Amino acid sequence: MAAKIRKGDKVVVLSGRDKGRTGEVIEVRPQEMRALVRGVNMVKRHQKQTAQQDGGIISKESPIHLSNLACADPKDGKATRVGFKVMADGRKLRVAKRSGVEIDG
């Protein structure tokens, strides 16, 4: 099955404390059904000092469930569902259901 949300997509958060925020997908974890989104679902972590980096409390993204994300429509940036269109040469393209515009990827 083709993935509806991929790395590099602009997504909108549908629920949770970051509801309404948008960001770019950094990483998708299909086995866990989760994704990392830049600037969304930030958590504080206590980092031990190593030779490469300093210790202290750092903020980083935590994975968010795919059901709480929706692709942003390329036309207006609002949340949209994703459909598929099969081209004449057999390629599958992702299409925004809201506007019918092809989603880059």
trRosetta pair geometry for C-beta under 8 A, 3 or more apart (Angstrom, degrees):
i j d omega theta_ij theta_ji phi_ij phi_ji
2 84 6.4 108 58 -96 142 138
2 92 5.7 -136 -56 108 159 146
2 94 7.5 -158 137 -72 131 96
3 6 5.3 114 100 -74 123 85
3 28 6.8 86 -170 142 151 164
3 30 7.0 -97 -100 -93 122 119
4 71 7.0 -120 157 -30 87 120
4 82 4.3 154 -156 61 100 141
4 94 7.1 135 -139 -129 54 127
5 9 5.6 -129 -155 52 68 154
5 11 6.3 32 -138 -88 121 132
5 25 6.2 150 167 -76 100 158
5 28 6.4 161 108 -106 90 131
5 35 6.2 -76 123 -57 133 157
5 66 6.0 -171 35 -142 139 104
5 69 6.0 54 -101 108 160 129
5 71 6.3 -163 -98 -65 81 89
5 82 7.7 -172 -57 -11 61 152
6 9 5.4 109 60 -29 64 114
6 25 6.8 153 105 79 32 148
6 28 6.4 -77 -137 -19 35 148
6 105 5.3 121 59 -161 140 140
7 25 5.4 -133 -124 110 35 105
7 26 7.0 -17 -140 148 89 17
7 27 6.3 8 -103 -105 108 30
7 28 5.8 -120 -54 -5 77 99
8 24 6.6 -20 -149 -172 30 105
8 25 6.3 -35 22 64 23 91
8 105 6.7 159 83 -109 116 94
9 24 7.2 159 81 -150 34 61
9 25 4.9 25 50 11 81 122
9 71 5.7 -70 178 -121 130 93
9 72 7.7 157 163 25 85 82
9 103 7.2 15 -125 173 106 125
9 105 6.6 -6 -76 -78 91 137
10 22 6.2 17 180 179 94 112
10 23 7.5 -176 -147 100 62 20
10 24 5.9 -39 -95 -94 59 67
10 71 7.2 79 79 -164 62 65
10 72 4.2 -53 114 39 102 126
10 77 7.4 -61 133 -132 139 76
11 22 6.7 174 87 -149 40 69
11 23 6.5 -23 59 65 82 65
11 24 7.7 124 15 -121 81 20
11 25 5.8 67 -9 -51 123 97
11 35 7.6 83 9 99 167 148
11 37 6.0 -96 61 -115 121 130
11 69 4.6 -2 176 -170 138 110
11 70 6.5 146 -160 73 83 33
11 71 5.9 -60 -106 -104 72 36
11 72 6.1 -161 -110 -21 15 88
12 20 7.2 -24 -171 -146 97 25
12 21 7.6 161 -152 85 57 35
12 22 5.2 -32 -97 -96 65 85
12 69 7.2 140 70 -158 43 59
12 70 5.2 -24 60 65 94 89
12 71 7.7 23 13 112 85 12
12 72 5.2 113 -33 -80 95 85
12 77 7.8 115 -67 163 119 68
12 78 7.1 -2 -46 -172 161 35
12 79 4.2 -110 64 -77 140 92
13 16 6.4 -77 171 54 120 106
13 18 4.6 15 92 107 171 95
13 19 5.6 -129 113 -111 99 30
13 20 6.6 -33 69 29 89 26
13 21 5.0 16 22 56 123 80
13 22 7.4 -149 0 -79 78 35
13 23 7.8 30 -34 16 102 101
13 37 7.3 -177 -68 77 102 164
13 40 5.7 173 -56 -152 133 138
13 41 7.9 162 -110 -39 142 94
13 64 7.0 -54 -119 165 107 161
13 68 6.1 4 -157 147 75 95
13 69 6.3 -37 -105 -100 51 65
14 19 6.7 -20 140 -131 20 84
14 67 7.9 -88 56 139 133 55
14 68 5.3 -154 51 -166 91 51
14 69 6.7 -154 -1 -80 97 12
14 70 5.6 79 -55 -11 115 106
14 79 6.5 91 -85 -125 93 159
15 19 5.6 2 -127 -93 22 108
15 68 5.0 -102 51 -133 85 97
16 19 5.9 158 59 -51 52 81
16 41 7.3 -2 133 -89 148 98
16 64 7.1 -131 26 -143 167 116
16 68 5.7 33 -12 -161 120 145
17 41 7.9 117 60 -103 98 62
18 21 4.4 -58 174 25 93 131
18 40 4.9 126 158 -153 163 87
18 41 5.8 -96 -4 -55 144 61
18 64 7.8 -76 50 -101 132 150
21 39 7.3 -137 166 117 129 99
21 40 5.4 165 104 -105 130 103
22 72 5.9 44 -137 -72 125 140
22 77 7.0 -36 -91 -176 164 102
23 37 4.2 108 86 164 126 100
23 38 4.7 -166 -177 65 114 68
23 39 4.9 -170 -108 56 130 97
23 40 4.7 -142 10 -21 148 114
24 37 7.0 156 76 -156 29 69
24 38 4.9 10 55 22 82 122
25 28 6.2 17 171 -58 130 90
25 35 5.3 -42 -139 176 107 130
25 36 7.1 108 -163 76 61 55
25 37 5.7 -42 -98 -100 53 72
25 38 7.9 -127 -69 -5 6 83
25 69 8.0 77 -84 -174 110 156
26 35 7.9 142 47 170 64 82
26 36 4.4 -51 59 101 107 107
26 37 6.8 174 3 -107 87 16
26 38 5.5 114 -49 -55 107 84
26 61 6.8 131 21 61 142 159
27 35 6.7 175 91 -157 51 63
27 36 4.4 30 47 33 91 114
28 34 7.9 169 -158 96 51 43
28 35 4.8 -21 -109 -107 66 96
28 36 8.0 -129 -67 23 32 69
28 66 7.9 51 -146 -87 98 115
29 32 4.3 5 121 39 119 110
29 33 7.6 -38 96 24 80 16
29 34 4.9 -2 59 66 111 83
29 35 6.7 -172 19 -84 73 41
29 36 7.8 71 -15 -19 102 85
29 63 6.3 -31 24 -128 133 142
30 33 7.0 25 -166 -78 36 44
32 63 6.7 11 114 155 139 160
33 65 6.1 17 121 -150 95 79
33 66 5.1 -102 177 14 75 114
33 67 7.5 21 158 -20 119 88
34 63 3.7 49 154 166 132 123
34 64 6.4 150 -157 69 87 25
34 65 5.6 -54 -101 -97 77 42
34 66 6.5 -133 -95 -31 23 79
35 63 6.5 138 63 -151 18 81
35 64 6.2 -35 65 61 72 77
35 66 6.0 86 -11 -85 106 78
35 69 6.3 -28 46 -7 131 162
36 61 4.9 101 -163 116 95 131
36 62 7.8 -155 -117 117 82 12
36 63 5.6 -61 -71 -96 70 65
36 64 7.7 120 -106 13 28 79
37 40 4.0 -6 93 45 114 125
37 41 6.8 87 50 19 98 105
37 61 6.5 -169 63 -155 45 137
37 64 6.0 -30 9 27 112 127
37 69 7.0 172 -58 -106 139 131
38 61 6.7 -86 -110 -65 30 147
39 42 7.1 -30 -164 -53 35 112
39 61 7.3 -23 -5 -85 17 111
40 61 6.6 43 63 -133 56 107
40 64 6.4 -42 122 -21 113 148
41 61 6.1 67 78 -160 86 72
41 62 4.7 -106 138 60 107 86
41 63 7.4 -59 107 87 151 13
41 64 4.7 -177 -30 -63 155 110
42 59 5.1 13 -178 -178 116 108
42 60 7.0 158 -146 82 72 16
42 61 6.2 -52 -95 -94 59 49
42 62 7.2 136 -133 2 11 88
43 59 7.1 163 80 -148 29 64
43 60 6.6 -30 61 65 76 66
43 61 7.8 74 18 -168 81 12
43 62 4.6 52 -5 -39 123 125
44 57 5.3 3 -175 -180 109 107
44 58 7.2 153 -153 79 59 32
44 59 5.7 -37 -95 -92 62 68
45 57 7.1 158 77 -155 34 59
45 58 5.5 -25 63 64 88 83
45 59 7.7 145 16 -103 77 20
45 60 6.0 -18 9 23 124 111
46 56 7.8 -121 -146 139 57 21
46 57 5.7 -33 -97 -98 59 71
47 53 7.1 -44 152 112 137 119
47 54 7.8 77 100 103 121 54
47 55 5.5 -168 100 -144 76 53
47 56 6.1 -3 54 58 98 50
47 57 7.3 157 11 -106 83 18
47 58 5.0 28 -18 2 131 117
48 55 5.5 -31 -170 -114 24 110
49 53 7.4 -142 -144 100 53 58
49 54 5.8 -28 -118 -162 92 39
49 55 3.3 -67 -52 -34 81 105
49 56 8.0 61 -70 -15 86 67
50 53 5.7 33 53 45 94 70
50 55 7.9 121 -7 -66 55 79
64 68 5.6 -96 164 74 104 125
64 69 6.5 110 108 -49 115 109
65 68 5.0 85 71 5 85 104
65 69 7.7 -169 99 -5 48 91
66 69 5.7 -67 -152 39 43 109
70 79 3.8 59 90 -158 137 104
70 80 6.5 155 159 47 111 31
70 81 7.0 -58 -149 -80 110 45
71 79 7.4 116 70 -151 40 57
71 80 5.8 -49 83 66 88 83
71 81 7.9 78 39 -159 100 10
71 82 5.3 74 12 -62 139 110
71 94 7.8 171 -86 156 173 133
71 96 6.8 -133 104 -103 122 90
71 103 6.1 -23 175 -118 149 151
72 77 5.0 -12 -178 -154 117 50
72 78 6.9 135 -151 64 71 13
72 79 6.7 -52 -102 -90 52 42
72 80 7.2 74 -171 16 16 92
73 76 5.3 13 88 48 121 75
73 77 6.3 -59 62 -3 75 11
73 78 5.3 2 21 57 117 67
73 79 7.4 32 -18 96 89 6
73 80 4.2 89 -68 -22 93 134
73 96 4.8 105 -125 -164 79 151
73 98 4.8 -66 -92 65 137 136
73 99 5.4 105 -166 1 124 118
73 101 6.9 97 -172 45 83 120
74 96 6.4 -153 13 -25 85 144
74 99 7.6 -120 55 61 75 139
74 101 5.0 -121 57 114 112 137
74 102 7.8 -7 19 81 150 44
74 103 6.2 178 -32 -109 117 61
74 104 7.1 108 -94 -7 139 91
75 96 7.2 -153 4 77 101 156
75 98 7.6 -144 42 102 120 108
75 99 4.4 126 6 -88 145 176
75 101 5.2 156 -42 -10 103 149
76 98 7.8 -100 40 127 110 137
76 99 7.3 148 5 -55 97 138
78 98 6.8 -173 83 -165 103 169
80 96 4.4 32 120 -160 155 97
80 97 5.6 176 177 47 97 76
80 98 3.8 -100 -115 -8 118 118
80 99 7.2 -65 -106 5 155 83
81 96 7.8 121 72 -161 44 53
81 97 4.2 -1 71 20 92 137
81 98 7.3 132 30 -37 66 80
82 94 5.3 -22 -167 -165 113 106
82 95 7.2 131 -163 65 60 42
82 96 6.9 -43 -106 -102 59 44
82 97 6.9 -123 -76 -19 9 94
82 103 6.7 -41 -126 -1 106 151
83 94 7.5 136 75 -160 38 56
83 95 4.8 -35 73 69 88 96
83 96 7.7 30 25 132 85 4
83 97 5.0 102 -18 -75 110 89
84 92 5.2 -13 -167 -171 118 105
84 93 6.9 144 -157 73 62 42
84 94 6.2 -41 -100 -103 66 48
84 95 6.7 151 -109 15 13 92
85 92 7.4 145 72 -158 38 55
85 93 5.0 -24 62 62 91 97
85 95 4.9 61 -14 -29 110 134
85 102 7.6 -86 38 -99 129 93
86 90 7.0 -23 -173 -145 99 30
86 91 7.4 159 -155 82 55 38
86 92 5.6 -30 -99 -99 68 68
86 93 7.9 172 -90 18 20 75
87 90 6.9 -32 73 38 79 21
87 91 4.5 6 35 57 122 88
87 92 7.6 -147 5 -76 82 20
87 93 6.2 71 -40 -15 103 111
93 102 5.3 -36 164 -136 128 112
93 103 7.9 156 168 45 81 68
94 102 7.0 105 79 -162 57 65
94 103 4.3 -45 102 51 108 113
94 105 6.2 5 30 54 129 123
95 100 6.2 -11 178 -155 114 43
95 101 7.2 161 -156 82 70 28
95 102 5.7 -47 -102 -101 70 52
95 103 6.8 -167 -98 -2 16 87
96 99 5.1 17 97 43 122 84
96 100 6.7 -55 75 2 77 11
96 101 5.1 6 34 56 118 78
96 102 7.8 -150 3 -85 82 5
96 103 5.8 114 -46 -55 85 99
97 100 7.7 23 -151 -69 20 50
